[in-house]
Amino acid sequence: MRFLKNFFNIIDITRKVILNLLFILALLLLSITFFVRDVQEDPGPVITFAPKKINETTNSTISFFDGENYPLNLFEIISAIEIATSKEDIKVLFMDLTYLDISFTGILEIGTALNEFKQAGKKIVAYSDFFDKKNYLLASYADSIFLNQDGMVLLDGFSSQKPFIRQFLEKLNIGVSTFVSGQYKSALDTFTRDTFSEEDKLQTSFYLSEVWKSWKAIVVKNRNNISPAEIDSYINNLGKFTMEFDGDTAKLALDKGFVDSLTTRTKLTSQLSTLVKIKNIALKDNLSLFQDKNPSENKLAVLVASGEIVDGEYAEGTIASENFSRIIKKINKDKSVKGLFLRINSPGGSGFASEIIRERLEVLSQKIPIVISMGDIAASGGYWISMNNNRLIANPFTLTGSIGVWAALPNFEKSFENIGILFDQLSTNDLNLSILESPNENLSSFMQSYVDGSYHKFIKLVSNSRQMTIESVEELAQGRIWSGSAAVKNNLVDSLGVFQDGIDMLKEDSGIQDFEIEYIPTSPGILEGFWGSFNSFLETSLSFIVYIKPLEIQHILTKKRIDTNLICIVCPELN
């Protein structure tokens, strides 16, 4: 007994030491955070912007353990460039885009801020070891583009690849019963087909063509020395051109006018100094020095809804209905918030969760103006939650629409039979909701009717929100995807616009000019996150107790619910 007592004392002491160390570490991290933010250095006449992964998330925190994330979110970057634009001593912005990881929406929004920077009489220089269609698009906003002398400009246009696993499922003897509303709703084609359907070919080709035209139009406008035909020729004859230049891809890019100068990292500083006529340029990123510190009683909230729409509480990379509804309710209670900019970047998800979030946004819209901005994708459920009679903007690269509904029921009856496992079932009714058998006529008719009913609700919702006839919506719906530009032409979206346009709209609708932008976090705070983890631990523990002592404790951990799917799971990615 004495041994056990000493043993537990050691464990208790160890626990206290670890907790104290964690507490001290947390204080140090907080202190460092405030210190880093408060210390101001003189950047000189040159700003350096060397981003890695740029997040749209509004969880504005410095990550000490993930070096891939840029310390500022997308909207903070835009604000920093705007502040630098207003400072007379700032003359040049240098961008090292070698490791850039960003959405096309983010490129357009930063590009808008860069144009304002140039209009103020300042210069922008862009550099990269390697250019692809993303970082080159952002580089095109610069006055001069530098390329590493051993690098290349590799532009491959846009394409879409989809997996089709029907034959794979057949080999595993796995059946999938599908229920779809919408001629173009192709989400389930991956389970039922071997190639693109004609409808999917039509909509995907149209979308890819639209975004490619938009990409070329932006580059041509920014560069002024290259035409759309020359861009296509460069891509389609890249092998031939590379042979002509003996494999020197950098000289090829220079010759074709895609870059203005070749350099190396060791020569970059001196070349840049000569170009902008400024000595002793430091190429260390310093954009974070330019932050808005003008508090105001009036706030315009910025909230990002990113990921698949799911039921329940917060989960990383998702839009969880309960968590998101709670955030919207907090905004509603905050009297200082005069407007909401909501960025949606989602392929959709649960139909039930989408409606919960839409209803909560509709309540909020009765109090304050809301501008909904579509990111790279706001389709299916992502479009559903946008239907609140608010201002709705997109950009040329946005994938939206996909107004359709689907559901699927897998069954493993033949798969189990193949390995010698047989099931027999007794039931009090004829619904037969089981993954072990194919759905019977009763269940199949129920599922199709349920999906059709959800689709009709979707159509009516769009009709009321967009002030269109049911017939007009049905012509544009059927699960078809649209580019942002096409969506504007078809009245599915109000206008093309970026973050800056959305803020201007909120200023106009709210009638305020003096305001502070507040970024609303979607992830739980430290304490909330701790309690969430603790509750998860309790659930796991209790479930173990339930298993061991079922007569003493009854604990329901899950519930069954049939739900429709408002998600574009195989929408073309912008590759």
C-alpha positions in Angstrom: 0.0 0.0 0.0 2.9 2.4 0.9 4.4 1.7 -2.5 1.2 2.5 -4.3 0.8 5.7 -2.2 4.4 6.9 -3.2 3.7 5.9 -6.8 0.6 8.1 -7.0 2.4 10.9 -5.2 5.1 10.8 -7.9 2.4 10.9 -10.6 0.7 13.8 -8.9 4.0 15.8 -8.6 4.8 15.1 -12.2 1.4 16.2 -13.3 1.7 19.5 -11.4 5.2 20.2 -12.9 4.0 19.5 -16.4 0.9 21.8 -16.0 3.1 24.5 -14.5 5.5 24.3 -17.4 2.7 24.4 -19.9 1.3 27.5 -18.1 4.6 29.2 -18.2 5.1 28.4 -21.9 1.7 29.8 -22.7 2.6 33.0 -20.9 5.8 33.2 -22.8 4.1 32.7 -26.1 1.6 35.4 -25.3 4.3 37.8 -24.3 6.3 37.1 -27.4 3.1 37.6 -29.5 2.5 41.1 -28.0 6.2 42.0 -28.2 6.4 41.0 -31.8 3.3 43.0 -32.7 4.3 46.1 -30.7 7.9 46.4 -31.8 8.1 48.6 -34.8 11.1 48.8 -37.1 11.8 51.3 -39.8 11.2 49.4 -43.0 12.9 52.1 -45.1 11.6 52.9 -48.6 11.1 49.3 -49.6 8.4 46.9 -48.4 9.2 43.2 -48.8 6.4 40.6 -49.1 7.6 37.0 -49.2 4.5 34.9 -48.5 4.1 31.1 -48.1 0.6 29.8 -47.5 -1.9 32.6 -47.3 -5.1 31.8 -45.4 -8.4 33.5 -45.7 -9.3 32.4 -42.2 -10.1 35.2 -39.8 -8.4 33.4 -36.9 -5.8 36.1 -36.7 -3.0 34.4 -34.7 0.7 33.9 -35.1 1.6 30.3 -35.5 4.9 29.3 -33.7 4.8 25.7 -34.9 3.6 25.9 -38.5 6.2 27.8 -40.6 4.1 27.3 -43.7 1.5 29.8 -42.8 2.0 33.5 -43.4 1.6 35.5 -40.2 -1.1 37.7 -41.7 -4.4 36.5 -43.1 -5.5 37.6 -46.6 -7.5 40.6 -45.4 -4.7 41.8 -43.1 -2.3 41.6 -46.1 -4.7 43.8 -48.1 -5.0 46.3 -45.2 -1.2 46.4 -44.8 -0.7 47.2 -48.5 -3.3 49.9 -48.3 -1.6 51.5 -45.2 1.8 51.3 -47.0 0.2 53.1 -50.0 -0.7 56.1 -47.8 2.9 56.5 -46.5 5.0 58.9 -48.5 8.3 57.4 -47.4 7.4 54.0 -48.9 8.5 53.9 -52.6 8.8 50.2 -53.6 7.1 46.9 -52.9 9.2 43.8 -53.5 7.4 40.5 -53.7 9.2 37.1 -53.5 6.5 34.7 -54.8 8.6 31.6 -54.9 6.7 29.7 -52.2 3.3 31.4 -52.7 0.2 29.3 -51.8 -3.0 31.2 -52.3 -6.5 31.1 -53.8 -7.3 32.8 -57.1 -9.8 35.0 -55.2 -6.9 36.1 -52.9 -4.8 36.9 -55.9 -7.4 39.2 -57.3 -7.9 40.9 -54.0 -4.2 41.5 -53.4 -4.0 42.6 -57.0 -6.6 45.3 -56.4 -4.5 46.7 -53.5 -1.4 46.5 -55.7 -3.0 48.6 -58.4 -3.8 51.3 -55.9 -0.2 51.1 -54.7 1.0 51.8 -58.3 -1.6 54.5 -58.8 0.1 56.4 -55.9 3.2 56.6 -58.0 5.0 53.7 -56.3 6.7 50.7 -58.0 6.3 47.0 -57.6 8.9 44.3 -58.4 8.1 40.6 -58.4 10.5 37.7 -58.2 10.3 33.9 -58.2 12.6 30.9 -58.7 9.7 29.3 -60.7 6.4 30.7 -62.0 3.2 28.7 -62.4 -0.2 30.2 -63.3 -1.0 31.2 -59.7 2.1 33.1 -58.7 2.6 34.5 -62.2 -1.0 35.9 -62.1 0.0 37.9 -59.0 3.4 38.8 -60.4 1.7 40.3 -63.5 0.5 43.2 -61.3 4.1 44.3 -60.8 6.0 46.8 -62.9 8.9 44.4 -63.3 9.1 40.6 -63.1 12.4 38.9 -62.2 13.0 35.2 -62.8 15.8 33.1 -61.5 18.3 32.4 -64.4 17.8 28.6 -63.8 14.0 28.9 -63.4 11.0 28.7 -65.8 7.5 30.0 -66.5 5.3 26.9 -66.7 1.7 27.9 -67.6 -0.6 24.9 -68.1 -4.0 26.4 -68.3 -6.9 24.9 -66.4 -8.1 21.3 -66.4 -10.4 18.9 -64.5 -9.8 15.3 -63.6 -12.3 13.1 -61.9 -12.0 9.6 -60.6 -14.6 7.0 -61.7 -14.8 4.0 -59.5 -17.8 2.0 -60.8 -15.6 -0.9 -61.9 -13.7 -0.9 -58.7 -16.9 -1.1 -56.6 -18.1 -4.0 -58.9 -14.9 -5.9 -58.2 -15.5 -5.5 -54.5 -19.2 -6.4 -54.9 -20.3 -3.0 -53.3 -23.5 -1.6 -54.5 -24.5 2.1 -54.5 -28.1 3.2 -54.9 -28.2 6.8 -56.1 -31.0 9.4 -55.9 -30.5 12.7 -57.8 -32.4 15.8 -58.6 -30.8 17.9 -61.3 -29.8 16.9 -64.9 -26.2 18.3 -64.4 -25.7 17.1 -60.8 -22.7 15.0 -61.4 -21.6 14.3 -57.8 -22.5 10.6 -58.0 -21.1 10.0 -61.5 -17.9 8.8 -59.8 -19.9 5.8 -58.5 -22.1 5.0 -61.6 -20.0 5.9 -64.7 -16.6 5.3 -66.3 -16.3 8.7 -68.1 -17.8 12.2 -68.1 -21.5 12.4 -69.0 -22.4 14.7 -71.9 -24.0 17.1 -69.5 -20.9 17.2 -67.3 -18.6 17.6 -70.3 -20.7 20.6 -71.3 -20.7 22.4 -68.0 -17.1 21.6 -67.0 -15.7 22.6 -70.4 -17.7 25.9 -70.3 -16.5 26.7 -66.8 -12.8 25.9 -67.6 -13.0 28.0 -70.7 -14.5 30.9 -68.8 -11.8 31.0 -66.1 -9.0 30.5 -68.6 -10.3 33.6 -70.6 -10.5 35.5 -67.3 -6.9 34.5 -66.4 -5.5 35.6 -69.8 -7.5 38.9 -69.8 -6.0 39.9 -66.4 -2.4 39.0 -67.5 -2.8 40.8 -70.8 -4.2 43.9 -69.1 -1.4 43.9 -66.5 1.6 43.2 -68.8 0.6 45.2 -72.0 3.3 43.4 -74.0 1.6 40.0 -74.6 -1.6 38.9 -76.3 -4.0 36.0 -75.4 -2.9 34.2 -78.6 0.8 34.5 -77.6 0.0 32.9 -74.2 -1.8 30.0 -75.9 1.0 29.7 -78.4 3.6 29.6 -75.6 1.8 26.7 -73.8 0.9 24.7 -76.9 4.4 24.9 -78.4 6.4 24.8 -75.1 8.3 21.6 -76.1 9.3 23.1 -79.5 10.3 26.5 -78.0 12.4 24.8 -75.3 14.3 22.8 -77.9 15.0 26.0 -79.8 16.5 27.6 -76.7 18.6 24.4 -75.9 16.6 23.7 -72.8 17.1 27.2 -71.3 13.6 27.8 -70.0 14.5 31.1 -68.3 15.8 32.7 -71.5 12.8 31.4 -73.3 10.5 33.1 -70.8 12.5 36.3 -71.2 12.4 36.2 -75.0 8.6 35.6 -75.1 8.0 38.7 -72.8 6.8 36.8 -69.7 9.5 38.2 -67.5 11.7 41.4 -67.7 15.0 40.2 -66.2 16.9 37.1 -65.2 18.9 37.0 -62.0 20.1 34.8 -59.1 19.3 35.1 -55.4 22.9 36.4 -54.7 22.5 39.1 -57.3 18.9 40.0 -56.5 19.6 42.7 -53.9 22.1 44.6 -56.1 19.9 44.3 -59.2 16.9 45.5 -57.3 18.9 48.4 -55.8 20.0 49.5 -59.3 16.4 49.2 -60.6 14.7 51.3 -57.9 17.8 53.5 -57.3 17.9 52.7 -53.6 21.0 51.3 -51.8 21.2 48.7 -49.0 17.8 47.0 -49.6 16.9 44.3 -47.0 14.8 41.6 -48.5 13.4 40.3 -45.2 9.6 40.2 -45.1 8.3 43.2 -43.2 4.7 43.6 -44.4 3.4 42.8 -40.9 4.8 46.2 -39.7 1.9 47.9 -41.4 -1.2 47.1 -39.4 -4.3 49.2 -38.8 -4.4 50.5 -35.2 -7.3 53.0 -35.4 -9.9 51.7 -33.0 -13.5 52.8 -33.5 -16.9 52.3 -31.8 -18.2 51.1 -35.1 -17.1 47.8 -36.4 -17.5 46.0 -39.8 -17.2 42.3 -39.0 -15.3 39.9 -41.4 -16.2 36.2 -41.2 -14.9 33.3 -43.3 -17.0 30.2 -43.9 -14.6 27.7 -45.4 -14.9 24.0 -45.9 -17.6 21.4 -46.1 -20.9 22.2 -44.4 -21.5 19.7 -41.6 -23.9 19.1 -38.7 -22.8 19.7 -35.2 -19.9 21.4 -33.4 -16.6 22.8 -34.6 -14.3 20.6 -36.6 -11.1 21.9 -38.3 -11.7 22.6 -42.0 -15.5 22.6 -41.9 -18.5 24.9 -41.5 -20.2 23.2 -38.5 -23.9 24.3 -38.1 -24.0 24.6 -34.4 -20.6 26.3 -34.1 -21.4 28.7 -36.9 -24.8 29.5 -35.7 -23.4 30.4 -32.3 -20.9 32.8 -34.0 -23.7 34.5 -36.0 -25.8 34.9 -32.8 -22.8 36.6 -31.0 -22.5 39.0 -33.9 -26.2 39.7 -33.7 -25.9 40.6 -30.0 -22.8 42.9 -30.5 -24.3 46.4 -30.9 -20.9 47.8 -32.1 -21.1 45.6 -35.3 -22.7 47.7 -38.1 -22.2 45.2 -41.0 -20.9 41.8 -41.9 -18.6 40.7 -44.7 -19.1 37.0 -45.1 -16.6 35.1 -47.3 -17.9 31.7 -48.4 -15.5 29.2 -49.8 -17.4 25.9 -49.7 -18.5 23.1 -52.1 -21.5 22.6 -49.8 -22.5 19.7 -47.6 -25.4 18.7 -45.4 -28.7 20.1 -46.6 -30.0 20.2 -43.0 -26.9 22.1 -41.8 -27.0 24.5 -44.7 -30.6 25.6 -43.9 -29.8 26.1 -40.2 -26.9 28.5 -41.1 -29.0 30.2 -43.8 -31.9 30.9 -41.3 -29.5 32.3 -38.8 -28.0 34.6 -41.4 -31.5 35.7 -42.4 -32.2 36.7 -38.8 -29.0 38.7 -38.7 -29.7 40.5 -42.0 -32.8 42.0 -40.4 -30.5 44.0 -38.1 -27.4 44.8 -40.1 -26.4 44.8 -43.8 -24.6 41.7 -45.0 -22.4 41.3 -48.1 -21.7 37.7 -49.1 -18.5 37.3 -51.1 -17.9 34.0 -52.9 -14.4 32.7 -53.0 -13.0 30.1 -55.4 -16.0 27.9 -54.8 -19.5 28.5 -53.4 -21.6 25.8 -54.9 -24.6 23.7 -53.9 -24.9 24.1 -50.1 -22.4 27.0 -50.4 -24.9 28.7 -52.7 -27.9 27.7 -50.5 -26.6 29.6 -47.4 -26.1 32.7 -49.6 -29.9 33.0 -50.3 -30.8 35.7 -47.8 -31.7 38.8 -49.9 -28.2 40.2 -49.2 -25.7 41.7 -51.6 -24.0 38.8 -53.3 -20.6 39.2 -55.1 -18.3 36.8 -56.8 -15.2 36.9 -58.9 -14.3 35.5 -62.4 -12.7 32.4 -60.9 -15.6 31.5 -58.6 -17.3 28.2 -59.1 -20.9 28.6 -58.1 -24.4 27.3 -58.7 -24.7 23.5 -58.7 -28.4 23.9 -57.6 -29.2 20.3 -57.2 -29.6 17.6 -54.6 -28.4 14.0 -54.2 -28.3 11.2 -51.8 -26.7 7.8 -51.9 -27.1 4.5 -50.0 -24.3 2.0 -50.2 -24.9 -1.7 -49.6 -22.4 -4.5 -48.9 -24.7 -7.5 -49.3 -22.8 -9.1 -52.2 -19.4 -8.0 -50.8 -20.1 -9.9 -47.5 -21.5 -12.9 -49.4 -18.4 -13.1 -51.4 -16.3 -13.8 -48.3 -18.8 -16.1 -46.7 -20.7 -13.8 -44.4 -24.5 -14.0 -44.6 -27.1 -11.9 -42.9 -30.7 -12.6 -42.0 -33.0 -9.9 -40.8 -36.4 -9.6 -39.0 -38.2 -6.3 -38.9 -41.5 -4.8 -37.7 -41.9 -2.9 -41.0 -41.1 -2.7 -44.6 -38.6 0.2 -44.8 -35.5 -1.9 -44.6 -32.9 0.9 -43.9 -29.8 -1.2 -43.9 -26.3 -1.0 -45.6 -26.4 -4.8 -45.7 -29.1 -5.0 -48.3 -30.1 -3.1 -51.4 -33.0 -0.7 -50.8 -36.4 -2.1 -51.5 -39.1 -0.3 -53.5 -40.5 1.4 -50.4 -37.2 2.9 -49.3 -36.2 3.8 -52.9 -39.4 5.7 -53.5 -39.0 7.5 -50.1 -35.4 8.5 -50.8 -36.1 9.8 -54.4 -39.2 11.7 -53.2 -37.2 13.2 -50.3 -34.4 14.3 -52.7 -36.9 15.8 -55.1 -38.6 17.7 -52.3 -35.3 19.2 -51.2 -34.6 20.2 -54.8 -37.9 22.0 -55.1 -37.2 23.8 -51.8 -33.8 24.9 -53.2 -35.5 26.2 -56.4 -38.1 28.1 -54.5 -35.4 29.5 -52.2 -33.4 30.8 -55.1 -36.6 32.2 -56.8 -37.5 34.2 -53.7 -34.0 35.4 -52.9 -33.0 36.3 -56.5 -36.5 37.6 -57.4 -36.7 35.2 -60.4 -39.5 33.0 -61.6 -39.5 29.3 -60.8 -39.2 28.5 -64.5 -36.1 30.8 -64.9 -34.4 29.2 -61.9 -35.1 25.7 -63.2 -33.4 26.6 -66.5 -30.2 27.6 -64.6 -30.4 24.9 -61.9 -30.4 21.2 -62.7 -27.2 20.9 -60.7 -25.2 22.9 -63.3 -22.1 24.8 -62.3 -21.3 28.4 -63.4 -18.3 30.7 -63.3 -18.6 33.9 -61.4 -18.9 35.9 -64.6 -21.7 33.6 -66.0 -23.5 33.7 -62.7 -23.7 37.5 -62.8 -25.0 37.4 -66.4 -27.7 34.9 -65.3 -28.7 36.9 -62.1 -27.5 34.2 -59.8 -25.0 36.8 -58.3 -25.4 40.6 -58.1 -22.0 41.6 -59.4 -18.3 40.8 -59.6 -16.3 42.2 -56.8 -13.5 41.7 -54.2 -13.0 42.3 -50.5 -12.5 46.0 -51.0 -15.8 46.3 -53.0 -17.6 44.4 -50.2 -16.4 46.8 -47.5 -17.4 49.8 -49.7 -20.9 48.3 -50.0 -21.2 47.8 -46.2 -20.1 51.5 -45.7 -22.9 52.6 -48.1 -25.6 50.3 -46.6 -24.7 51.0 -43.0 -24.1 54.8 -43.5 -20.9 54.8 -41.5 -17.5 56.1 -42.6 -15.5 55.8 -39.4 -15.1 52.1 -38.6 -12.8 49.3 -37.5 -12.6 46.0 -39.2 -13.0 43.1 -36.8 -12.0 39.6 -37.8 -14.3 37.0 -36.3 -12.6 33.8 -35.3 -14.4 30.5 -36.2 -12.3 28.2 -34.1 -13.0 28.0 -30.4 -10.9 29.9 -28.0 -8.3 28.3 -25.7 -10.7 27.6 -22.9 -13.5 26.5 -25.2 -11.1 24.3 -27.0 -9.9 22.8 -23.7 -13.5 22.1 -22.6 -14.3 20.6 -26.0 -11.3 18.2 -25.7 -12.3 17.4 -22.1 -15.9 16.6 -23.1 -14.6 14.4 -25.9 -12.5 12.6 -23.3 -15.5 12.2 -21.1 -17.6 10.8 -23.9 -14.9 8.3 -24.8 -14.6 7.3 -21.1 -18.4 7.1 -20.6 -18.8 5.0 -23.8 -16.3 2.6 -22.3 -18.3 2.4 -19.1 -21.5 1.9 -21.0 -19.9 -1.1 -22.7 -18.6 -2.5 -19.5 -21.7 -1.8 -17.4 -24.7 -1.4 -19.7 -27.3 -1.9 -16.9 -25.9 1.0 -14.8 -25.3 3.8 -17.3 -27.1 4.6 -20.5 -25.4 7.1 -22.8 -26.5 8.0 -26.3 -23.5 9.1 -28.4 -25.0 9.0 -31.9 -28.4 9.5 -33.6 -29.5 8.4 -37.0 -30.9 10.9 -39.5 -31.5 10.8 -43.2 -30.1 13.9 -44.8 -29.8 15.3 -48.3 -26.5 16.3 -49.8 -25.9 19.7 -51.2 -22.3 19.2 -52.1 -20.4 19.3 -55.3 -17.9 16.6 -54.4 -16.4 16.2 -57.8 -16.5 19.8 -59.0 -13.5 20.7 -61.2 -10.6 21.9 -59.2 -8.6 24.8 -60.5 -5.5 22.8 -61.4 
